[in-house]
Amino acid sequence: MIPVLPPKQKFPSTSWKKEFVENRRKALKRFLVIVCRHPVVANSEVVKYFLTFQGSDAHNKIKEYFKNIPDEFSTCDIAGRTKELVPADTQVQFGYSKEHIRLLTASVTKIKEILEHNMLRCMDYSSDMMQLGLELNKIGNDTTPLGVWATGKSTGWSVLQKGFKGLSLEFSSLGEKSLVQATQLDDMVVEQVNLFLDMLLAYKDLCERHEKGVLQDHQRVLQRMGQLKKKRMTATLKGISETDTVDQLESKILMQESEISNMENRNYFSLYCMQMETQLIHANLELLAYSIQALVSVEARGCRDLAIVWDHIMPMVAGIVESPGDRVSPSLSSGSVSPQLR
């Protein structure tokens, strides 16, 4: 069960390149985690060679070094007796498990999308709070000279400036805490779900390779055997003149029977591997539970941290609104009306 390597791609823009490289870095990390955690693959010579290889062109060097190495069926100690290890109802159970994991994959894909949207909303919230703090700071640091002509008897502007300058720090703090929360959601929640989803997609790919590979090869060998037997029967019915042809067909049938036996063993070995890989998926179901646990923990802690800042902001805002300075109204409050409004 090996996940697909993340693709390489040309970049239309520098900003998009940075995002693509970061996403690919994460995907490659997940790929290595899955490979190195696999109880069989992690101990293979190919993986050991890759992890200890030093130099360039690793891809071609590995292909060259291992090109004559036999496959797992030829090297596995239990390959010859997997028929004894495979339960009689394996095909039925495999069908049930494949459907179960298909439904699970669909749900986990939706969960991943929801968690990604949640993380992005948190990042947007962080950006908005930081921008709000920046704008309040601009107001607080405005040095435009204003006289009585503009302010009249009101001292509200100076009170607002002082208050907004203090508030700008608090809103910046909200932005920083939200950014921390978004980063934790990405690292501790979304990546965990992505890891499990990569395993599920690798299992789906493995099922397809099993069905399109070993099973189809087995069916082709059986069809070939049927054709040879039909030819032998036809040659036998034609009489002694076809003796040489019958002998040749008998020889081919014997070879085909040997190939059928080999393909049946490969099929049983493949089914045994599918059972082990299915159990590996179930052994890693806890990744989904850990992801939800991390989501609850990050959200609860983040909400508490934000609530502390909001509680600190409330009296600051009340102090600005209730300050006597900003209660002084312009001449409209005393009954006089601006010439333009008469």
C-alpha positions in Angstrom: 0.0 0.0 0.0 2.1 2.9 -1.3 0.6 6.3 -1.9 1.0 8.2 -5.1 3.9 10.7 -5.2 2.7 14.3 -5.4 3.1 15.7 -8.9 5.6 18.2 -10.2 4.3 21.2 -12.0 5.3 24.4 -13.7 4.4 27.6 -11.9 2.4 30.5 -13.5 3.4 32.9 -10.7 5.8 33.3 -7.8 3.1 33.4 -5.2 1.4 30.3 -6.5 4.9 28.6 -6.7 5.4 29.2 -3.0 2.0 27.6 -2.1 2.6 24.7 -4.4 6.0 23.9 -3.0 4.8 24.0 0.5 1.8 21.7 -0.3 4.2 19.3 -2.1 6.6 19.3 0.8 3.8 18.3 3.2 2.6 15.6 0.7 6.2 14.2 0.4 6.5 14.1 4.2 3.2 12.1 4.4 4.5 9.8 1.7 7.6 9.0 3.7 5.6 8.6 7.0 3.3 6.0 5.4 6.2 4.1 3.8 8.4 4.2 6.9 5.5 3.1 9.1 4.5 0.2 6.9 5.5 -3.1 8.7 6.8 -4.7 5.5 7.7 -1.9 3.1 9.8 -0.1 5.8 12.2 -3.1 6.0 12.6 -3.6 2.2 16.0 -3.1 0.6 14.7 -0.5 -1.7 13.5 1.8 1.1 16.7 1.3 3.0 18.8 2.1 -0.1 16.7 5.3 -0.7 16.9 6.5 2.9 20.7 6.1 3.0 21.5 7.1 -0.6 23.8 10.1 -1.0 24.3 11.7 -4.3 22.2 12.9 -7.3 19.8 11.1 -9.7 18.5 8.8 -7.0 15.5 7.7 -9.1 17.6 6.3 -12.0 20.2 4.8 -9.6 17.6 2.9 -7.7 16.0 1.6 -10.9 19.4 0.4 -12.2 20.4 -1.2 -8.9 17.2 -3.1 -8.3 16.1 -3.9 -11.9 16.9 -7.6 -11.6 15.5 -8.1 -8.1 12.6 -10.6 -8.0 9.1 -9.5 -6.9 7.6 -10.0 -3.4 5.9 -13.3 -4.4 9.3 -14.8 -5.3 11.0 -13.6 -2.2 8.3 -14.0 0.5 8.8 -17.0 2.8 5.0 -17.7 3.0 4.2 -17.2 -0.6 3.9 -21.0 -1.3 1.4 -21.6 1.5 -0.8 -18.5 1.4 -3.7 -20.7 0.1 -3.7 -22.2 3.6 -3.7 -18.8 5.2 -6.5 -17.3 3.1 -10.0 -18.0 4.6 -12.6 -19.6 2.3 -14.8 -16.5 2.2 -12.0 -14.0 1.5 -13.4 -12.9 -1.8 -16.8 -12.0 -0.2 -15.1 -10.3 2.8 -12.8 -8.4 0.4 -15.8 -7.1 -1.4 -17.5 -5.9 1.8 -14.3 -4.3 3.0 -13.7 -2.6 -0.3 -17.2 -1.0 -0.2 -16.7 -0.1 3.5 -13.5 1.7 2.8 -14.9 3.4 -0.3 -17.7 4.9 1.8 -15.1 5.8 4.5 -12.9 7.5 1.9 -15.8 9.6 0.7 -16.6 10.8 4.2 -13.0 11.5 5.1 -12.6 13.5 1.9 -15.6 15.7 3.0 -14.2 16.0 6.6 -10.9 17.1 5.1 -12.6 19.8 3.0 -14.6 21.1 6.1 -11.4 21.2 8.3 -9.5 23.0 5.5 -12.3 25.6 5.2 -12.3 26.0 9.0 -8.5 26.6 9.0 -8.8 29.1 6.1 -11.6 31.0 7.9 -9.3 31.2 11.0 -6.5 32.6 8.8 -8.9 35.1 7.2 -10.1 36.2 10.7 -6.5 36.6 11.8 -5.8 38.8 8.7 -9.0 40.9 9.3 -8.1 41.5 13.0 -4.6 42.5 12.2 -5.8 44.9 9.5 -8.4 46.3 11.9 -5.6 46.9 14.4 -3.5 48.6 11.7 -6.3 51.0 10.7 -7.0 51.9 14.4 -3.3 52.5 14.8 -3.4 54.9 11.8 -6.2 56.8 13.4 -4.4 56.9 16.7 -1.2 58.2 15.1 -2.8 60.8 12.9 -0.9 64.1 13.3 -3.1 66.3 11.1 -3.3 69.7 12.9 -6.9 70.3 13.9 -8.0 73.5 15.6 -11.2 74.8 17.2 -12.6 75.5 13.7 -12.9 71.7 13.2 -13.4 70.4 16.8 -15.4 73.2 18.3 -15.6 72.6 22.1 -15.3 68.8 21.7 -12.3 67.0 23.0 -13.5 63.7 21.6 -10.9 63.4 18.8 -8.0 63.3 21.2 -9.8 60.8 23.4 -10.6 58.6 20.4 -7.1 58.8 19.2 -5.7 57.7 22.5 -8.3 54.9 22.9 -7.9 53.6 19.3 -4.1 53.5 19.7 -4.5 51.3 22.7 -7.1 49.2 21.0 -4.9 48.6 17.9 -2.6 46.5 20.1 -5.4 44.4 21.3 -6.8 43.7 17.8 -3.3 42.9 16.7 -3.1 40.4 19.5 -6.4 38.9 18.3 -4.8 38.5 14.9 -1.7 36.9 16.3 -3.6 34.4 18.4 -5.9 33.5 15.5 -2.8 32.9 13.3 -1.4 30.6 16.0 -4.7 28.7 16.1 -4.8 28.5 12.3 -1.3 27.1 12.2 -2.1 24.5 14.8 -5.3 23.5 12.9 -3.2 23.0 9.8 -0.4 21.0 11.5 -2.3 19.0 14.1 -5.7 18.5 12.5 -5.7 18.9 8.7 -2.4 17.1 8.2 -3.5 14.2 10.3 -6.6 13.8 8.2 -4.6 14.1 5.0 -2.3 11.4 6.2 -5.2 9.0 6.8 -6.8 10.0 3.5 -3.5 9.3 1.7 -3.6 5.8 3.2 -7.2 5.3 2.1 -6.4 6.4 -1.5 -3.4 4.2 -1.5 -5.6 1.3 -0.5 -8.0 2.1 -3.3 -5.2 2.1 -5.8 -4.0 -1.2 -4.4 -7.4 -2.7 -5.0 -7.4 -1.6 -8.6 -3.9 -3.0 -9.1 -5.1 -6.3 -7.6 -8.1 -6.5 -9.8 -6.5 -5.3 -13.0 -3.2 -7.2 -12.4 -3.3 -10.6 -10.8 -7.0 -11.4 -11.3 -7.0 -10.4 -15.0 -3.7 -12.4 -15.5 -5.3 -15.4 -13.9 -8.4 -15.1 -16.1 -6.3 -14.8 -19.3 -4.3 -18.0 -18.3 -7.5 -19.9 -17.8 -8.9 -18.7 -21.1 -5.7 -19.8 -22.8 -6.0 -23.2 -21.2 -9.6 -23.6 -22.5 -8.5 -22.7 -26.0 -5.7 -25.3 -25.9 -8.0 -28.0 -24.7 -10.5 -27.2 -27.4 -7.7 -27.5 -30.1 -6.5 -30.8 -28.6 -10.0 -32.2 -28.8 -10.4 -31.1 -32.4 -7.0 -32.6 -33.3 -7.8 -35.9 -31.6 -11.1 -36.2 -33.5 -9.2 -35.8 -36.8 -7.3 -39.1 -36.2 -3.8 -40.4 -36.4 -2.6 -37.9 -39.0 -2.8 -35.2 -36.3 -0.7 -37.2 -33.7 2.2 -34.7 -33.8 -0.2 -31.8 -33.3 -1.9 -33.6 -30.4 1.5 -34.2 -28.7 2.5 -30.5 -29.2 -0.8 -29.4 -27.6 -0.4 -31.8 -24.7 3.0 -30.3 -24.1 1.5 -26.8 -24.2 -1.3 -27.8 -21.9 1.2 -29.1 -19.3 3.1 -25.8 -19.5 -0.2 -23.9 -19.2 -1.2 -26.0 -16.2 2.0 -25.1 -14.5 1.4 -21.4 -15.3 -2.2 -21.7 -13.9 -0.9 -23.2 -10.7 1.6 -20.3 -10.4 -1.1 -17.7 -11.1 -3.4 -19.3 -8.6 -0.6 -19.1 -5.9 0.0 -15.5 -6.9 -3.7 -14.8 -6.6 -3.9 -16.3 -3.1 -0.8 -14.4 -2.2 -2.4 -11.2 -3.5 -5.6 -11.9 -1.5 -3.5 -12.5 1.6 -1.7 -9.2 1.1 -5.1 -7.4 0.6 -6.3 -8.9 3.9 -3.2 -7.6 5.7 -3.5 -4.2 4.1 -7.2 -4.0 5.0 -6.2 -4.7 8.6 -3.6 -2.0 8.4 -6.2 0.5 7.4 -8.3 -0.5 10.5 -5.2 -0.3 12.7 -4.8 3.3 11.6 -8.4 4.4 12.1 -7.4 6.0 15.3 -5.7 8.8 13.2 -9.2 10.1 12.5 -10.1 10.0 16.2 -6.8 11.8 17.0 -7.6 14.5 14.4 -11.0 15.2 16.0 -9.5 15.2 19.4 -6.9 17.7 18.2 -9.6 19.8 16.6 -11.5 20.1 19.8 -8.4 20.9 21.8 -7.2 23.6 19.4 -10.6 25.2 19.1 -11.3 25.2 22.8 -7.9 26.7 23.6 -8.1 29.2 20.8 -11.6 30.4 21.9 -10.4 30.8 25.5 -7.4 32.8 24.4 -9.5 35.0 22.2 -12.1 35.4 24.9 -9.5 36.7 27.3 -8.5 39.4 24.8 -12.1 40.3 24.1 -12.8 40.6 27.8 -9.8 43.0 28.1 -11.1 45.0 25.1 -14.6 45.5 26.5 -13.7 48.0 29.4 -11.3 49.8 27.1 -14.1 50.4 24.5 -16.5 51.4 27.3 -13.9 53.9 28.6 -13.7 55.6 25.2 -17.5 55.7 24.7 -18.2 56.9 28.2 -15.4 59.5 28.3 -16.7 63.0 29.1 -14.6 64.4 26.4 -16.6 62.9 23.6 -19.9 63.9 25.1 -19.4 67.5 24.1 -21.6 68.1 21.1 -21.3 70.7 18.4 -23.5 73.8 18.3 -26.4 71.7 16.8 -27.0 70.3 20.4 -27.7 73.8 21.8 -30.4 74.5 19.3 -28.4 76.5 16.7 -28.5 75.2 13.1 -25.8 75.4 10.5 -26.4 78.0 7.9 -26.5 75.4 5.2 -29.4 73.6 7.0 -31.6 76.7 7.6 
